[in-house]
């Protein structure tokens, strides 16, 4: 039997009108009341009637998530967290892979005001100001590996990539590694640092690319004692490439990645990595997005989320 809004109200100990206000993200509701209603919705498994809400509020309750691709584990993990946060706010997600195609991104942006109430652009290229008009619905960038060429014209939540690079370099120096080489592309391969760099090729960020780039580094940079990899995928490939070349890690060459993928814990040796904190990125992005529903027309905000070093064996033998 379908659960009704009245049953949710009874479970939460509030009025039906209060449940409606919470579902429709109206302002000026006490946080504890909002939490009570959301808890009751979760317990009863109630799903609001989307058609009725659209007629009542002019909104669909659906937020688009435009993402460069879902085959990249870090982006997939971030999208999963965004979907979970939207669900926590009583909103639905529609994931639109763009494959870095500007036309696909433009199409997703064009669905605002019709299919989507808003759009989350995950690791998107630069967005032209005319494509993100506020009257069509909010747009929030969520950047976990990409550095926009220009300051975005929309709200943005980003992993602190400058901190990530500095953290990696500082850690390597402490561990006694002073001749690092960057393996790119990726967030740690774009710091503007005066470091040698091996680039496997445009868009080549997988393990095979890391395998090849690590072996190139050994021949092209014979003094290398550390590899700073743009992604964990590249780093895991680099570990295999070094092993195939008979190079001790971290005795001769240390390796550090970016992303804190699950596989990094179980590689041999386990991989030291930078954790960009997808949970905090998603939480901040959805908080910013829902604030725009009640306060449209505000100047764009930029939220920088700190990263964390996860130290393991690839930079320090015996680390856990």
N, C-alpha and C positions, 0 to 999 in steps of 0.2 A: 504494500500500500504506500502511495506517495506521501511523504512527510509534508506538512503544511507550514506556512510561516507562523501560524498561530501556535503550533506545537513548539516551534523554536522559541517563540516569545515566552511560553510557559516554562520551558526548560531553563531559559536564561533569567527568568524572573523580571522581565521587562514587558513593555507594551509592543504590540505589533508594529506600531509606527516607529518605535526605536529600532526594531530589527530592520525595517525598511531603510531607515536613515543610515544604519551601519553598512548594509549591503550596497547602498548607493554612494558610499564614501562621503557623506555629508560632513561638514566641519562642526566644531563645537560639541563634540560628544566626548564625555569623560573616557580616558583610556581604559579604566577598569570596566566600564560598561561595554565598550567596544570589545574588550577581551572576553567578557562573559558571553556576548552574543556569538562571537567567532567560535568559542569553545562549544556552545550549544549546536551550532551549525555542523561542526566537525563530528560531534558525538552522534548526532541524528542522521548525518549524511545527507543533509538537505541541499538541493540544488535550486537556486532562484530561477524563476521563469524568465528566460532571456528576452522573449518577445514582449512580455508585459513590461519589463524594465526598460526596453528600448522605447516603447510608446510613452512611458511615464517620464523618462529622463532625457530622451534623445541620444542615449548611449547604448552601445551593444554589450558592454562588459567584457569585450575581447581586446587584448593588447597583442599587437604583432611583434615578433622577435625576428629581425633580419640578421642573419649570421653568415659569415663568409663560408663556412662549411662545417659539417658535423662529423667528418672523418678524422678531424684533428681532436684528439682526446681532451685537450685543455678547453677548447671552445665548447665541446659537447658537455663537459662538466659544468661550465659556467651557465649554459643554456638550461641545464637541468635545475640548477639553483634558482635561476630567474623564474622558471615555471613554478617551482615550489613556493617562492615568495609571492607571486601573483595569486596563486591558489590560497595562500594564507590571508590575502586581502579580498577574497571573494571574486577574483577576476580570472578570466580564462586566457590561455595563451594560444597563439597560432604561429608556429615556427616556419619561417620562410628562408631556406638556404639561398644565398645569392651567388655563391661560387665566384665572388669578387667581380661579378658582372655589373657595371654601373646601371645597365638597363633594368636588371632584376631589382636592384636597390631602389631605383626610381619608381618602379611599379609598386613595390611595398610601401614606399612613402605615399604614393597616390591613393592607397586604400584607406588612409586616415580620414575620419569623418563619415565613412560609409561602412566598411567592414570592420575596421579597427577604431578604437577610441584613441589610441596612441601607438607609438612605435619605439621599441628598444633596438638600437643599431649596434650590434656586437662586432667590434673590430672592423668597422666599416671604413671605406676610404673617405676622404674629405667630402662633406655634405654641402652643396651650394646653398647659400642663404635663401634663394627663391624657392628651393625645394622643401624647405622645412617651415613654411609659414605657420605661425602659432594657431591661427584660426582653424586650421584643419585638424588640430589635435597635437598634444605634446610629443616631442622627440627627445629621447635621452640616449646619448652615446654611452656605451660600456666598453672601455678599451682595456684589454688584458695583455695584448702583445703588440699593439700597434701604436705608433706615435704619429698623430696627425701632422701634416706639413704646416698647417695654419691653425690658429686658435679657433675651435669650433664655434658656430653660431647658435648652438643649442646647449642644453645642460649636458654635462659629461661627468661620468664617474670613471676614474682610471687607476690602474695599478701604478704605483710610484716606480717607474722604470729607472729613473736616475738613481734612486736609492738602491734598486736592485743591482745595478752595475757597480756602484760604490761598495755595496756590501760584499759582492763577489770578489772584487779586487782586494779589499781589506782582509777578508778571510784568507785568501791565497797568500798574501804577504805574511800574515801571522803564521801560516803553516810552512813558510820558507820557500814559497814558489814566487819567483820574481820575473819570469819571462813568459807571460801568458800569451796565447794566441786566441783570437775570437773565431768561432765557427758560426757562420750565419747562413741564411738570414734569421731574424728573430729579434726580440726585444733587447737581449743582451749584446747583440751584434751591432747596435746603432748608438753607442754612447758618446760619439764624438771624441773618444779617447785616442791617443797616439799609439795604438797597438796594431800589431800585425793581424791580418784577417784573411781567412780562407772562406770564400763564398762558393758553395757547391753549385749555385745557379739560381735564377729567379724562381721563387716559390718552392724551392726544393728543401723541405724541412723534415723529411722522414729519416728513418734509421739508416737506410741505404746511403743517403746523403752524408750522414754523420760518419759512417764507416769510411767512405771515400775521402771525406775532408780530413779526418784524423790521420790517415796514411799520407795524404798530401802534406799535412803540417810537419810530419816527421822528416820529409825530404826537403821541403821548401823553407822550413824554419828549424834547422838542426839543433838550435839551442833551446827549443821550446820545453818548458817544464810544467805547463798547465794549459788546459783547454777550457775556455769559457764558451759554452754552447747556447745558441739562441733559444733552444727548446729542449725539454727532456728527451724528446724523440731523437733529436740530433745527438744528444749526449749518450743515449743508450747505444746508438749506432757507433759512436766514437769509442766507447768501451770495447765493443766487439772488434773494431778496427785495430785498436792498440793491442788487444789480446792476440789477434792474428799475426801482428808484427813482433810478438814476443816482448812487448814493452810492459814493465811493471807499473801498475797503478795502485797507490799514488807514489810509489818510490821514485820513479823517474818522471812520470807525467801525472799530474792531478787533473781531475775532470769535474766540472760543475755545470749543472743544467738549470732549467727554468720551467716551473709548472707544478712540481711536486706530484707527479703522476703516481698511481699505486705501483706501477712497474718499477719505479725508482727504488722502492724498498727491497725488491726481490732480485735485483740485478747482482752480478758478481764481478767486482765488489759492488756493494750498495752505493747508490748515487747521491752525492751531495747536491742539493737543489735549492732554488729560490721559490718559496711558496707565495704566489700572488694573492692568496686568500679569496677564492671565488665566492665564498659565503658572504664575506663583508661587501664585496663588490655588488652582489645581487641585492643584499639588504639595503644598501645605500641607494642603488638605482631605483628600486621600487618605492622606497620612501620619497625620493625626489619626484618620481613620476606621479604618485598619488597626490603629493602636495600641489602639483601643477593643475590637477583637476579642480581643486578648490581655490587656487590662486593663479589663474592664467595671466599671461602678460608680464610676468616678472622677468627681470634681467637674467640671462643664463648664469648658472652656477657651475663651478668646477670642484669636484670632490676627489682628493687624492687619497688612495687607500695604501697604507704601509705594507711592505712585504716582509717576509721572515726567512732567514737562512735555516735550512734543515741540514745539519751536518751529519754526513755518513762516511763510509769507508773510502770513497773515491778521492777524498782530499786528506783524510787522516786515518791511517790504518788502525782498525779496532774501534772507530767511532760507531755510535749507534744512533 
